[in-house]
Amino acid sequence: MKVHLDKSLCVGHGRCYELAEAVFSDDERGHSVLLCETVPPEQQAAARKAERNCPEDAIRIEAD
């Protein structure tokens, strides 16, 4: 699976990097940063949870 982050929509709620810390991190302003575009199998559930919990819909998951 691949994850896409629309940085223009991110306002820094931080849910994604709290729920999927191996996939997302934060920048100096608290906005999300994508750590990996291709999500390892063991991180896929966390990435999907982060997608569901993003209030700005800035995260999109694409199945392989």
PDB file of N, CA, C and O in Angstrom:
ATOM      1  N   MET A   1       0.828  -1.173   0.000  1.00  0.00           N
ATOM      2  CA  MET A   1       0.000   0.000   0.000  1.00  0.00           C
ATOM      3  C   MET A   1       0.875   1.240   0.000  1.00  0.00           C
ATOM      4  O   MET A   1       1.993   1.241   0.516  1.00  0.00           O
ATOM      5  N   LYS A   2       0.340   2.281  -0.587  1.00  0.00           N
ATOM      6  CA  LYS A   2       1.041   3.561  -0.616  1.00  0.00           C
ATOM      7  C   LYS A   2       0.197   4.595   0.125  1.00  0.00           C
ATOM      8  O   LYS A   2      -1.032   4.543   0.112  1.00  0.00           O
ATOM      9  N   VAL A   3       0.874   5.521   0.761  1.00  0.00           N
ATOM     10  CA  VAL A   3       0.184   6.588   1.473  1.00  0.00           C
ATOM     11  C   VAL A   3       0.590   7.917   0.840  1.00  0.00           C
ATOM     12  O   VAL A   3       1.749   8.139   0.492  1.00  0.00           O
ATOM     13  N   HIS A   4      -0.401   8.785   0.705  1.00  0.00           N
ATOM     14  CA  HIS A   4      -0.178  10.108   0.136  1.00  0.00           C
ATOM     15  C   HIS A   4      -0.606  11.147   1.160  1.00  0.00           C
ATOM     16  O   HIS A   4      -1.632  10.996   1.823  1.00  0.00           O
ATOM     17  N   LEU A   5       0.177  12.184   1.280  1.00  0.00           N
ATOM     18  CA  LEU A   5      -0.100  13.260   2.227  1.00  0.00           C
ATOM     19  C   LEU A   5      -0.209  14.574   1.472  1.00  0.00           C
ATOM     20  O   LEU A   5       0.730  14.978   0.787  1.00  0.00           O
ATOM     21  N   ASP A   6      -1.336  15.233   1.592  1.00  0.00           N
ATOM     22  CA  ASP A   6      -1.526  16.548   0.984  1.00  0.00           C
ATOM     23  C   ASP A   6      -1.155  17.594   2.036  1.00  0.00           C
ATOM     24  O   ASP A   6      -1.968  17.958   2.886  1.00  0.00           O
ATOM     25  N   LYS A   7       0.069  18.058   1.962  1.00  0.00           N
ATOM     26  CA  LYS A   7       0.579  19.001   2.966  1.00  0.00           C
ATOM     27  C   LYS A   7      -0.207  20.311   2.987  1.00  0.00           C
ATOM     28  O   LYS A   7      -0.247  20.995   4.009  1.00  0.00           O
ATOM     29  N   SER A   8      -0.828  20.658   1.869  1.00  0.00           N
ATOM     30  CA  SER A   8      -1.589  21.907   1.829  1.00  0.00           C
ATOM     31  C   SER A   8      -2.849  21.833   2.691  1.00  0.00           C
ATOM     32  O   SER A   8      -3.395  22.870   3.068  1.00  0.00           O
ATOM     33  N   LEU A   9      -3.314  20.636   3.004  1.00  0.00           N
ATOM     34  CA  LEU A   9      -4.492  20.464   3.856  1.00  0.00           C
ATOM     35  C   LEU A   9      -4.146  20.302   5.329  1.00  0.00           C
ATOM     36  O   LEU A   9      -4.987  20.555   6.192  1.00  0.00           O
ATOM     37  N   CYS A  10      -2.923  19.886   5.627  1.00  0.00           N
ATOM     38  CA  CYS A  10      -2.521  19.612   7.006  1.00  0.00           C
ATOM     39  C   CYS A  10      -2.432  20.905   7.818  1.00  0.00           C
ATOM     40  O   CYS A  10      -1.806  21.879   7.400  1.00  0.00           O
ATOM     41  N   VAL A  11      -3.072  20.888   8.984  1.00  0.00           N
ATOM     42  CA  VAL A  11      -2.997  22.037   9.884  1.00  0.00           C
ATOM     43  C   VAL A  11      -2.311  21.693  11.208  1.00  0.00           C
ATOM     44  O   VAL A  11      -2.213  22.538  12.097  1.00  0.00           O
ATOM     45  N   GLY A  12      -1.835  20.447  11.336  1.00  0.00           N
ATOM     46  CA  GLY A  12      -1.025  20.088  12.496  1.00  0.00           C
ATOM     47  C   GLY A  12      -1.765  19.528  13.685  1.00  0.00           C
ATOM     48  O   GLY A  12      -1.337  19.738  14.820  1.00  0.00           O
ATOM     49  N   HIS A  13      -2.856  18.826  13.472  1.00  0.00           N
ATOM     50  CA  HIS A  13      -3.554  18.191  14.599  1.00  0.00           C
ATOM     51  C   HIS A  13      -2.673  17.141  15.275  1.00  0.00           C
ATOM     52  O   HIS A  13      -2.747  16.952  16.489  1.00  0.00           O
ATOM     53  N   GLY A  14      -1.844  16.461  14.488  1.00  0.00           N
ATOM     54  CA  GLY A  14      -0.892  15.508  15.051  1.00  0.00           C
ATOM     55  C   GLY A  14      -1.411  14.104  15.262  1.00  0.00           C
ATOM     56  O   GLY A  14      -0.686  13.257  15.783  1.00  0.00           O
ATOM     57  N   ARG A  15      -2.622  13.837  14.880  1.00  0.00           N
ATOM     58  CA  ARG A  15      -3.170  12.493  15.089  1.00  0.00           C
ATOM     59  C   ARG A  15      -2.406  11.447  14.296  1.00  0.00           C
ATOM     60  O   ARG A  15      -2.170  10.344  14.789  1.00  0.00           O
ATOM     61  N   CYS A  16      -2.021  11.780  13.084  1.00  0.00           N
ATOM     62  CA  CYS A  16      -1.356  10.793  12.220  1.00  0.00           C
ATOM     63  C   CYS A  16      -0.036  10.330  12.816  1.00  0.00           C
ATOM     64  O   CYS A  16       0.225   9.128  12.866  1.00  0.00           O
ATOM     65  N   TYR A  17       0.793  11.249  13.264  1.00  0.00           N
ATOM     66  CA  TYR A  17       2.082  10.813  13.786  1.00  0.00           C
ATOM     67  C   TYR A  17       1.987  10.256  15.197  1.00  0.00           C
ATOM     68  O   TYR A  17       2.937   9.636  15.676  1.00  0.00           O
ATOM     69  N   GLU A  18       0.884  10.458  15.859  1.00  0.00           N
ATOM     70  CA  GLU A  18       0.666   9.776  17.135  1.00  0.00           C
ATOM     71  C   GLU A  18       0.160   8.357  16.920  1.00  0.00           C
ATOM     72  O   GLU A  18       0.473   7.456  17.698  1.00  0.00           O
ATOM     73  N   LEU A  19      -0.625   8.157  15.860  1.00  0.00           N
ATOM     74  CA  LEU A  19      -1.202   6.838  15.579  1.00  0.00           C
ATOM     75  C   LEU A  19      -0.289   5.951  14.738  1.00  0.00           C
ATOM     76  O   LEU A  19      -0.338   4.726  14.846  1.00  0.00           O
ATOM     77  N   ALA A  20       0.534   6.564  13.908  1.00  0.00           N
ATOM     78  CA  ALA A  20       1.406   5.791  13.005  1.00  0.00           C
ATOM     79  C   ALA A  20       2.782   6.446  12.955  1.00  0.00           C
ATOM     80  O   ALA A  20       3.173   7.025  11.940  1.00  0.00           O
ATOM     81  N   GLU A  21       3.499   6.348  14.048  1.00  0.00           N
ATOM     82  CA  GLU A  21       4.777   7.060  14.175  1.00  0.00           C
ATOM     83  C   GLU A  21       5.876   6.531  13.263  1.00  0.00           C
ATOM     84  O   GLU A  21       6.876   7.217  13.050  1.00  0.00           O
ATOM     85  N   ALA A  22       5.715   5.338  12.726  1.00  0.00           N
ATOM     86  CA  ALA A  22       6.707   4.810  11.777  1.00  0.00           C
ATOM     87  C   ALA A  22       6.441   5.309  10.351  1.00  0.00           C
ATOM     88  O   ALA A  22       7.292   5.171   9.473  1.00  0.00           O
ATOM     89  N   VAL A  23       5.262   5.885  10.130  1.00  0.00           N
ATOM     90  CA  VAL A  23       4.874   6.352   8.796  1.00  0.00           C
ATOM     91  C   VAL A  23       4.901   7.872   8.706  1.00  0.00           C
ATOM     92  O   VAL A  23       5.250   8.427   7.664  1.00  0.00           O
ATOM     93  N   PHE A  24       4.535   8.545   9.788  1.00  0.00           N
ATOM     94  CA  PHE A  24       4.450  10.008   9.822  1.00  0.00           C
ATOM     95  C   PHE A  24       5.309  10.580  10.944  1.00  0.00           C
ATOM     96  O   PHE A  24       5.555   9.927  11.959  1.00  0.00           O
ATOM     97  N   SER A  25       5.751  11.797  10.738  1.00  0.00           N
ATOM     98  CA  SER A  25       6.432  12.557  11.781  1.00  0.00           C
ATOM     99  C   SER A  25       5.917  13.989  11.684  1.00  0.00           C
ATOM    100  O   SER A  25       4.981  14.272  10.936  1.00  0.00           O
ATOM    101  N   ASP A  26       6.529  14.881  12.437  1.00  0.00           N
ATOM    102  CA  ASP A  26       6.115  16.278  12.385  1.00  0.00           C
ATOM    103  C   ASP A  26       7.290  17.175  12.047  1.00  0.00           C
ATOM    104  O   ASP A  26       8.444  16.852  12.329  1.00  0.00           O
ATOM    105  N   ASP A  27       6.974  18.310  11.435  1.00  0.00           N
ATOM    106  CA  ASP A  27       8.009  19.285  11.131  1.00  0.00           C
ATOM    107  C   ASP A  27       8.098  20.301  12.268  1.00  0.00           C
ATOM    108  O   ASP A  27       7.470  20.122  13.312  1.00  0.00           O
ATOM    109  N   GLU A  28       8.860  21.343  12.074  1.00  0.00           N
ATOM    110  CA  GLU A  28       9.074  22.338  13.140  1.00  0.00           C
ATOM    111  C   GLU A  28       7.811  23.107  13.507  1.00  0.00           C
ATOM    112  O   GLU A  28       7.763  23.739  14.563  1.00  0.00           O
ATOM    113  N   ARG A  29       6.784  23.066  12.652  1.00  0.00           N
ATOM    114  CA  ARG A  29       5.520  23.751  12.939  1.00  0.00           C
ATOM    115  C   ARG A  29       4.443  22.798  13.447  1.00  0.00           C
ATOM    116  O   ARG A  29       3.327  23.219  13.748  1.00  0.00           O
ATOM    117  N   GLY A  30       4.783  21.505  13.541  1.00  0.00           N
ATOM    118  CA  GLY A  30       3.817  20.520  13.993  1.00  0.00           C
ATOM    119  C   GLY A  30       2.990  19.909  12.889  1.00  0.00           C
ATOM    120  O   GLY A  30       2.079  19.125  13.154  1.00  0.00           O
ATOM    121  N   HIS A  31       3.295  20.258  11.650  1.00  0.00           N
ATOM    122  CA  HIS A  31       2.573  19.693  10.513  1.00  0.00           C
ATOM    123  C   HIS A  31       3.172  18.337  10.148  1.00  0.00           C
ATOM    124  O   HIS A  31       4.347  18.069  10.402  1.00  0.00           O
ATOM    125  N   SER A  32       2.351  17.501   9.556  1.00  0.00           N
ATOM    126  CA  SER A  32       2.759  16.136   9.239  1.00  0.00           C
ATOM    127  C   SER A  32       3.814  16.079   8.140  1.00  0.00           C
ATOM    128  O   SER A  32       3.819  16.876   7.202  1.00  0.00           O
ATOM    129  N   VAL A  33       4.704  15.105   8.293  1.00  0.00           N
ATOM    130  CA  VAL A  33       5.736  14.798   7.313  1.00  0.00           C
ATOM    131  C   VAL A  33       5.656  13.293   7.064  1.00  0.00           C
ATOM    132  O   VAL A  33       5.585  12.507   8.009  1.00  0.00           O
ATOM    133  N   LEU A  34       5.668  12.902   5.818  1.00  0.00           N
ATOM    134  CA  LEU A  34       5.610  11.493   5.452  1.00  0.00           C
ATOM    135  C   LEU A  34       7.001  10.882   5.544  1.00  0.00           C
ATOM    136  O   LEU A  34       7.937  11.365   4.908  1.00  0.00           O
ATOM    137  N   LEU A  35       7.136   9.823   6.333  1.00  0.00           N
ATOM    138  CA  LEU A  35       8.426   9.147   6.504  1.00  0.00           C
ATOM    139  C   LEU A  35       8.654   8.069   5.454  1.00  0.00           C
ATOM    140  O   LEU A  35       9.792   7.788   5.080  1.00  0.00           O
ATOM    141  N   CYS A  36       7.572   7.469   4.983  1.00  0.00           N
ATOM    142  CA  CYS A  36       7.690   6.438   3.950  1.00  0.00           C
ATOM    143  C   CYS A  36       6.434   6.463   3.092  1.00  0.00           C
ATOM    144  O   CYS A  36       5.320   6.550   3.610  1.00  0.00           O
ATOM    145  N   GLU A  37       6.617   6.387   1.795  1.00  0.00           N
ATOM    146  CA  GLU A  37       5.475   6.380   0.890  1.00  0.00           C
ATOM    147  C   GLU A  37       4.883   4.977   0.763  1.00  0.00           C
ATOM    148  O   GLU A  37       3.665   4.809   0.707  1.00  0.00           O
ATOM    149  N   THR A  38       5.749   3.986   0.718  1.00  0.00           N
ATOM    150  CA  THR A  38       5.294   2.592   0.678  1.00  0.00           C
ATOM    151  C   THR A  38       5.280   2.067   2.111  1.00  0.00           C
ATOM    152  O   THR A  38       6.314   2.002   2.775  1.00  0.00           O
ATOM    153  N   VAL A  39       4.107   1.702   2.565  1.00  0.00           N
ATOM    154  CA  VAL A  39       3.929   1.321   3.966  1.00  0.00           C
ATOM    155  C   VAL A  39       4.210  -0.175   4.144  1.00  0.00           C
ATOM    156  O   VAL A  39       3.612  -1.003   3.458  1.00  0.00           O
ATOM    157  N   PRO A  40       5.121  -0.522   5.067  1.00  0.00           N
ATOM    158  CA  PRO A  40       5.393  -1.933   5.343  1.00  0.00           C
ATOM    159  C   PRO A  40       4.137  -2.623   5.895  1.00  0.00           C
ATOM    160  O   PRO A  40       3.313  -1.985   6.551  1.00  0.00           O
ATOM    161  N   PRO A  41       3.998  -3.903   5.630  1.00  0.00           N
ATOM    162  CA  PRO A  41       2.797  -4.631   6.085  1.00  0.00           C
ATOM    163  C   PRO A  41       2.485  -4.454   7.568  1.00  0.00           C
ATOM    164  O   PRO A  41       1.319  -4.339   7.944  1.00  0.00           O
ATOM    165  N   GLU A  42       3.501  -4.433   8.402  1.00  0.00           N
ATOM    166  CA  GLU A  42       3.264  -4.321   9.848  1.00  0.00           C
ATOM    167  C   GLU A  42       2.782  -2.930  10.274  1.00  0.00           C
ATOM    168  O   GLU A  42       2.347  -2.757  11.412  1.00  0.00           O
ATOM    169  N   GLN A  43       2.851  -1.942   9.386  1.00  0.00           N
ATOM    170  CA  GLN A  43       2.413  -0.579   9.692  1.00  0.00           C
ATOM    171  C   GLN A  43       1.112  -0.195   8.983  1.00  0.00           C
ATOM    172  O   GLN A  43       0.616   0.917   9.164  1.00  0.00           O
ATOM    173  N   GLN A  44       0.560  -1.098   8.186  1.00  0.00           N
ATOM    174  CA  GLN A  44      -0.611  -0.769   7.372  1.00  0.00           C
ATOM    175  C   GLN A  44      -1.849  -0.466   8.205  1.00  0.00           C
ATOM    176  O   GLN A  44      -2.585   0.467   7.884  1.00  0.00           O
ATOM    177  N   ALA A  45      -2.095  -1.217   9.249  1.00  0.00           N
ATOM    178  CA  ALA A  45      -3.263  -0.949  10.099  1.00  0.00           C
ATOM    179  C   ALA A  45      -3.153   0.422  10.746  1.00  0.00           C
ATOM    180  O   ALA A  45      -4.142   1.150  10.822  1.00  0.00           O
ATOM    181  N   ALA A  46      -1.972   0.781  11.211  1.00  0.00           N
ATOM    182  CA  ALA A  46      -1.764   2.095  11.836  1.00  0.00           C
ATOM    183  C   ALA A  46      -1.938   3.210  10.811  1.00  0.00           C
ATOM    184  O   ALA A  46      -2.517   4.250  11.124  1.00  0.00           O
ATOM    185  N   ALA A  47      -1.444   3.005   9.592  1.00  0.00           N
ATOM    186  CA  ALA A  47      -1.590   4.021   8.539  1.00  0.00           C
ATOM    187  C   ALA A  47      -3.058   4.238   8.191  1.00  0.00           C
ATOM    188  O   ALA A  47      -3.499   5.372   8.004  1.00  0.00           O
ATOM    189  N   ARG A  48      -3.810   3.147   8.107  1.00  0.00           N
ATOM    190  CA  ARG A  48      -5.251   3.271   7.818  1.00  0.00           C
ATOM    191  C   ARG A  48      -5.983   3.992   8.956  1.00  0.00           C
ATOM    192  O   ARG A  48      -6.897   4.779   8.712  1.00  0.00           O
ATOM    193  N   LYS A  49      -5.579   3.722  10.184  1.00  0.00           N
ATOM    194  CA  LYS A  49      -6.186   4.408  11.332  1.00  0.00           C
ATOM    195  C   LYS A  49      -5.874   5.901  11.286  1.00  0.00           C
ATOM    196  O   LYS A  49      -6.731   6.730  11.594  1.00  0.00           O
ATOM    197  N   ALA A  50      -4.654   6.237  10.905  1.00  0.00           N
ATOM    198  CA  ALA A  50      -4.275   7.646  10.775  1.00  0.00           C
ATOM    199  C   ALA A  50      -5.110   8.320   9.685  1.00  0.00           C
ATOM    200  O   ALA A  50      -5.560   9.453   9.854  1.00  0.00           O
ATOM    201  N   GLU A  51      -5.315   7.621   8.573  1.00  0.00           N
ATOM    202  CA  GLU A  51      -6.139   8.173   7.492  1.00  0.00           C
ATOM    203  C   GLU A  51      -7.559   8.451   7.989  1.00  0.00           C
ATOM    204  O   GLU A  51      -8.107   9.525   7.740  1.00  0.00           O
ATOM    205  N   ARG A  52      -8.142   7.498   8.680  1.00  0.00           N
ATOM    206  CA  ARG A  52      -9.514   7.663   9.188  1.00  0.00           C
ATOM    207  C   ARG A  52      -9.632   8.783  10.216  1.00  0.00           C
ATOM    208  O   ARG A  52     -10.694   9.392  10.351  1.00  0.00           O
ATOM    209  N   ASN A  53      -8.557   9.056  10.937  1.00  0.00           N
ATOM    210  CA  ASN A  53      -8.604  10.031  12.026  1.00  0.00           C
ATOM    211  C   ASN A  53      -8.117  11.428  11.643  1.00  0.00           C
ATOM    212  O   ASN A  53      -8.088  12.321  12.489  1.00  0.00           O
ATOM    213  N   CYS A  54      -7.741  11.626  10.405  1.00  0.00           N
ATOM    214  CA  CYS A  54      -7.289  12.960   9.974  1.00  0.00           C
ATOM    215  C   CYS A  54      -8.503  13.856   9.748  1.00  0.00           C
ATOM    216  O   CYS A  54      -9.264  13.613   8.811  1.00  0.00           O
ATOM    217  N   PRO A  55      -8.712  14.885  10.572  1.00  0.00           N
ATOM    218  CA  PRO A  55      -9.887  15.730  10.434  1.00  0.00           C
ATOM    219  C   PRO A  55      -9.874  16.573   9.153  1.00  0.00           C
ATOM    220  O   PRO A  55     -10.919  17.069   8.730  1.00  0.00           O
ATOM    221  N   GLU A  56      -8.737  16.734   8.554  1.00  0.00           N
ATOM    222  CA  GLU A  56      -8.629  17.548   7.337  1.00  0.00           C
ATOM    223  C   GLU A  56      -8.621  16.704   6.063  1.00  0.00           C
ATOM    224  O   GLU A  56      -8.547  17.247   4.961  1.00  0.00           O
ATOM    225  N   ASP A  57      -8.698  15.373   6.208  1.00  0.00           N
ATOM    226  CA  ASP A  57      -8.634  14.460   5.050  1.00  0.00           C
ATOM    227  C   ASP A  57      -7.394  14.705   4.196  1.00  0.00           C
ATOM    228  O   ASP A  57      -7.460  14.695   2.966  1.00  0.00           O
ATOM    229  N   ALA A  58      -6.271  14.924   4.859  1.00  0.00           N
ATOM    230  CA  ALA A  58      -5.014  15.192   4.166  1.00  0.00           C
ATOM    231  C   ALA A  58      -4.273  13.903   3.798  1.00  0.00           C
ATOM    232  O   ALA A  58      -3.282  13.945   3.070  1.00  0.00           O
ATOM    233  N   ILE A  59      -4.747  12.769   4.293  1.00  0.00           N
ATOM    234  CA  ILE A  59      -4.084  11.482   4.059  1.00  0.00           C
ATOM    235  C   ILE A  59      -4.967  10.623   3.170  1.00  0.00           C
ATOM    236  O   ILE A  59      -6.175  10.511   3.378  1.00  0.00           O
ATOM    237  N   ARG A  60      -4.331  10.018   2.170  1.00  0.00           N
ATOM    238  CA  ARG A  60      -5.045   9.106   1.276  1.00  0.00           C
ATOM    239  C   ARG A  60      -4.238   7.836   1.127  1.00  0.00           C
ATOM    240  O   ARG A  60      -3.045   7.884   0.826  1.00  0.00           O
ATOM    241  N   ILE A  61      -4.878   6.710   1.336  1.00  0.00           N
ATOM    242  CA  ILE A  61      -4.245   5.399   1.202  1.00  0.00           C
ATOM    243  C   ILE A  61      -4.617   4.827  -0.162  1.00  0.00           C
ATOM    244  O   ILE A  61      -5.768   4.896  -0.594  1.00  0.00           O
ATOM    245  N   GLU A  62      -3.614   4.261  -0.827  1.00  0.00           N
ATOM    246  CA  GLU A  62      -3.808   3.619  -2.131  1.00  0.00           C
ATOM    247  C   GLU A  62      -3.331   2.182  -2.015  1.00  0.00           C
ATOM    248  O   GLU A  62      -2.178   1.925  -1.668  1.00  0.00           O
ATOM    249  N   ALA A  63      -4.230   1.247  -2.308  1.00  0.00           N
ATOM    250  CA  ALA A  63      -3.857  -0.176  -2.270  1.00  0.00           C
ATOM    251  C   ALA A  63      -2.935  -0.498  -3.445  1.00  0.00           C
ATOM    252  O   ALA A  63      -3.032   0.117  -4.507  1.00  0.00           O
ATOM    253  N   ASP A  64      -2.052  -1.453  -3.248  1.00  0.00           N
ATOM    254  CA  ASP A  64      -1.161  -1.879  -4.338  1.00  0.00           C
ATOM    255  C   ASP A  64      -1.905  -2.634  -5.402  1.00  0.00           C
ATOM    256  O   ASP A  64      -1.306  -3.064  -6.388  1.00  0.00           O
TER     257      ASP A  64
END
